[in-house]
Amino acid sequence: MTPRNLRRLQKRLADQMEQERNGAPIDGEVAARMTALKDDTLYQIVVEVRGQKKPLAVCPKMPKEFCEAILVEINAQISLGKERVWSNPTLIPCQFIH
């Protein structure tokens, strides 16, 4: 894309966004993608930390199969005695805020 084409595209996008801010209807296909419900549940691992009352999230929100692999490794390290600060790792589902 040439710099001239890029400027034209940015101008057209800025004009469209300004029109939408001023009340112009949003394209139906774009509106459908913006409001589609996310049905994929993400999961996160939380652990109890020695000396703290609040649980600690130790990984980002991810699909379940990835979190389960991390959970197995954390449990293995706790069982081997290499991890002494964390205990009771738990996989929890995370809710989307709409």
Phi, psi and omega in degrees: 000130181282160178302325180295316179296322179297315178299318179298316180297316179297321179295315180296319178295317179297319178296317180296317179295322178295318178296320179294324176296328182271009173109001178293144180293146178275142178308137185302318181294320179293317180298322179296320179290327181288329186255003181296137178286140177269113183264354178281117178277131176260156183234160179216149179260129174240146179232158172269134181253133180301128177089358178239147180271332185270137177291157183243127175280126186250002176210161177287170177290125185218169172298156188301319185296326178288318179295323179296323178295319178293321180298319178299316180294319179297315179298322179296317180293323177293317180296323180285346180087007179281334177251117184244352182266322181272149173209163175051059177292137184227140176266121181238142175283145180251138181267140173280143175259118182256000000 
